[in-house]
């Protein structure tokens, strides 16, 4: 099978990107900022969220900034609230995935009129299912706060939501972030770019065993490293990965077969 570029710059237009946001949207802001640099090959044309303004008002929360970002930058905005969707069907847990394909079909209906080339999950908290994964196969991206090339036997070692903590407690001396294509199995899509390392720096005289015994200190250490990793990892490689796609650097020859500039690359590009 011949590798097919994720996007062809020969189309003569800028690549159209949708940012999916559930929280503060810092990744989306960085992606938008990069898109407005001279020479950028993409534009963010849609901000989508699964958290409605009505729900934020009911909850008294300002956690989700999706609409604010869209209005600040003059970008189209769409919303399908996931909790309202489940509530309307008599289901209390939005984490119940049995109804998620139906929800994602509504998401797809909202997104389709915007002619999207690539979807960036920029702090999007809902697990995506087949309707979206099939429509944007190989063209839905996420950033993960771990080096996805590190293996534990035949499996990726650092997957899930607590990977910064897990890596520190495992004695890793450095942390990296990875961008990857979103596939059905969470955090197991093709790796595009792995960031430069962020050194693990524990307080003087503190060991990983001490962190295990002091959960408050562990939380503080993890939060500090998470912030440094965002600044030197996520916020660098997410816009870069989208730009590289827009320039035609990444191609796929079937699922699991990634090419960078025409060469097979099982773990993408390492900075």
Secondary structure by P-SEA (a helix, b strand, c coil): ccccccccccccccbbbbbbbcccaaaaaaaaaaaaccccccccccccccccaaaaaaacccccaaaaaaaaabbbbbbbbaaaaaaaacccccccccaaaaaaaaaaaacccccccbbbcccccccccccccccccccbbbbbcccccccccccccccccaaaaaaaaacccbbbbbbbcccccccccccccccccccccccccccaaaaaacaaaaaaaaaaaaaaaaacccccaaaaaaaaaaaccbbbccccccccccccccccccc
